[in-house]
Amino acid sequence: MSAILSADDLNDFISPGVACIKPVETLPAQPAPAPSSSDLEHEVILDGQQSAGAGANAAGPAQISLTDCLACSGCVTSAEAVLVSLQSHSELLSVLDSAPGLRITQQQQQQQQQQQNNGFKVEGLENPDSKIFVASVSPQTRASLAAVAGRGVSERDAGRMIAQLLMGSEGLRAGGKWNNGFTWVVDTNAAREACLVLGAEEALSEQSQVSKPILTSSCPGWVCYAEKTHPHVLPYISKVKSPQALMGTLLKTTLSRTLGISPDRIWHLAVMPCFDKKLEASREELTDSVWNGNGQPGRGVRDVDCVITSKEILMLTESRNINFFGLSQASVPAALQTPFPDPTLARFLFPPRRRTGQENPLAGTSGGNLYYTLKYVSARHPGSKIETVRGRNADVVEYTVTSAAGEPIFKAARYYGFRNIQNLVRRLKPPKLSRMPGAKVAGSRRPAGKPAGLEYAYVEVMACPGGCTNGGGQVKVDDPIVIERRGLEAKPGPQEQKQWLAQVDEAYFSAGDSDSDPEVEDVNSGMENGGDRARGDTVDGISPSYIRDTLAHWADTTGIDVDRLVYTSYREVVSDVGKDKAAGSSSTERVVQLAGKIGGGW
């Protein structure tokens, strides 16, 4: 098993298949003397398993890419990452050491010209391997590392430590072949704000193309599960991109258009709490083929090039002999920061005041999609209130927005964990026609005592019990680093893990301890009109009009329709195992296809 992921980590996830049903094909070591039933030999070997073949002609271990996993309906969880080595801290270090990074310089021109993005120059383009490095970090990752650090370290402190690692002089810049570091490190909460507004408007829109009830789509484990096993729920899944995906699109489109460089010269790292986010980054729907091509999914330049988890941050520091917990908790000095080339989007990505909405435990630890939608509905109906009813367990909760007169206005629910998700999709299963002549339509499968279908308008779905702070990529209480730093003598059990998760949640909500950060030294935060996000229409600290204006500016700057920027699509994944190969397929064509998979995971 992987050093990162073990069978114990799977917890409530659906178990993977005994064997991959879509093996990756590999070229034979020597030409076969005679045609066989299979043009190319193939073999899939799991970690610790010996090859069944022997001799020089035995096929070697197959390299399974994330794209291959997405094309297979045999596995549906983070266990897919056991077979994949593409997106890792090792890959990150390899890319950093491949060539000198591109340098962004700001020319000494008039302020008006700078606001028109004419004051930035990219140096180092003569080297085709040079790139700009940019990273986005999730609040759940910061909370996990804050809990490991202990001693009163807040989520914000952990965020500065991560920034010091990626950008600072004592971090990645201190080593490696080229002393490369990241030019920008952004908070995914910026994209989260946009996703919350877009999701709430989608839930209330009468012209929405998504069927009701709308199911959230920011959890890639849930999306993969639906695509591979329950395609009947795909029309219900929200088309709003996740914060990771939206941030990737924003960074790649804006930087490529404003700096006049190809999107493949921008390398985007996302630091997430979940292994399934690696799968999301590999989706063909989240590449420049959509926004820079014909608008259709394809194997283009990814919006997110690599995803590493909270655990892998510690593995990254260990690889470079950096003591993560010894890094400074101060902001990265301004001398190491570069102004973002678009001032309007700079204010959005680097706001001078701390975001709100992450300090309320009622919002949960998965971004608060449902909570914000409830607040959005309540704000439209003065005097209304939100009522909650707990379901069969803590991960199933029903919500109702009632008017001042006590009439229900909006019903929603939260379903966390695959066991609960299975009950949800059963209730959405369409009626089945009986094959008996004259028989009536059979009702959908559903738990006893529950009506057919769902009476909700909106459902927040997450694969992990407890939400994203309990993601598979988070640092667990039984990890060696936690045992060492806490001085634990015995291996922690389930009760200790529960207490540990409570500490991570506490760190997650510590982000709202204060509204402003006087110690921030950010070259992007001093721009004019930095407070324009605080408008009179704010809902839970987020202004929908500000978000709409920012999205409109983004679309105008890049020349791309806003719908193509913020929405995505889904498709049923059907296994082709046991089916005839496409007519006219030849060995040459298949070799070309295999060659195309080499490099970049495609």
Phi, psi and omega in degrees: 000162180295149176293337181272317189241128178236170182299329180295336183285344188292326173052247187268004183286156173294136181290148177286167178293157179298321176220149179296129183273356176233075183296146177279132183276144177232150182289144179291151181294325180225153178299138179287140181293335182214151179301145178237176181293337178243125183296325184228138177286153176209153181201140176243125182240123176280164180302133177083000183258138181274150178292142178282339181277166179215154177088182186291335185271359181292138180290139179280173179300136181280143174264111183263121180271166178296327178296321177297319179297321180291338180270003184246142180255021183272330182235149185224014186226187179294351176296342176300331182293342178299325184271359191239133178241006186295304184264107184202173177293332177293319177297319178301312181294324179297318180291319179299327183268004184283330183190161175298142180288152174293146181248133179255120179242146178253121182284153178281092179229180180293151181301324181296320179292324179296322180291341176267012176064025178265359186259015183243139181228139178258124180249144178101009182292344180294338176270114185294344181266353182285144183219162168267132181255126180223144184228151172234140188235134181276152178293331179294323176295316179298321179294319180298314181288331175295321179294323178293319181296321178066200176052041175076016179286126182269171177300323180292321177298316179297325177297320178292323178296320177295319178297321178296323178295316186275330185243329191288165182288338180264002182261230183296332180295340184282352182217192180084170184292324186242006182054040180283148173220182182268137181285319179226139172235116186246160179266126180293350176299334177298310178293328179300319179302315179295319180296323180296315180294315180297320180293319179294317180293325177295321182292331184260352183287135176280341181261009182298139179276359180264134180287154177265143001283145178279130180254133182297156186232012184280350179262109183291333177297318178293318181296315179298319179300316180293317183295327187266336187234333183223066182298345180292346179266353184302323178297345182267347187281132180303140180269000178288133178296157174287163177303321178298312182293318181295320178295320178298316179296317181299313183292315183293316181292313184295311183292321181293322182282317183285328180266352177069037180236162179289145180298338179283356174269001178247122183249115187252122176256133174245133179251113193231164180272004195221134176294328181295343176295336174295321178293320179299318181297338182267003180292136179291342176287347184244054177227173180288354174298332180279309186265341182246001183236232184265010179084004181250148178302147179189173183273069179261208179279127183290145173289329174237115185280327184207142176237129170237157185260178179301318177299319185287341172298317179290325176292325177297313180294323178296323180295330181258010180056043178250133175274102184303318185282356173262358179289152181295144175264011177271163178292152177296133181304147181300333181296337180261004181255150178240130178301139176290137190292345178246110184301321181296314178287335175296319178294329178287318183280329183233068184291145181290339179245148181293142180292152174255176177096347179259002182259356183262113180301336179294338180284344182080179185252018182246020177108340174080028180304308183294315183299317181294321179297319177297316178295324179296316178294316181297323180295334179278350181229086180306138180088353180283164178218160182256123178250143182237146176225121180286141179273211185290341175208178185294341182266006173235116182223137178252142183232145177221128172267117182250146180287174178299335179273359178090007179274138178291132180254319188209129179243138181212174182205165176235128178233111179245145177088141186295330179296318177287324179298322179300321176295324180296311184290332176296322181288343178263359183294131183291158177301148182250129180285132177282145179276351180283134179299132177080000182283154179278165178292130179283142180286164179289155178289136182199156177298151181300139177084357181257142179290160178295141180073197181231140180269003182278159172260339186207138179224127175269120185242128177223139184289328185272129172301132181089347178099192191287338176291346177256024181296158183295340180266002180282158176286127182263165184292336180266008175290143183307323183294324179288316179300319180292314184287332179268354179064035181283137181267319180258155179292126182298150179251192182301323181293320178294323177295322178296318178293323179296316179299324177297324178291322177296318178297320179298318177294322180300316182278355178289350181297337184261018182296331178212154184278329184236164182232095185293344183271357182297130175238086188235124182290347181264347189271352184264011184286159181296153178060032182293344182259016186288355176283344179268088181248175185287348183260020185297141174236116183053041176083001181241130180266113177302323180293322177296317179297315180298318179296321180294317178296322178295319177296318178301313180296320181292321181293319184270345182073024182243137179302137186298326179297325179289336181277322192254345183249158179226188182219169182225163179209149177292134177257118183243130179292141176253013180293132179086355180265156180295144176293157181300141181299136177085000180291132181240166179300321181299315181297321182289327176295319178298319179296319178296318180298328180291342180276348183284125177090129175071006177079356180271000000 
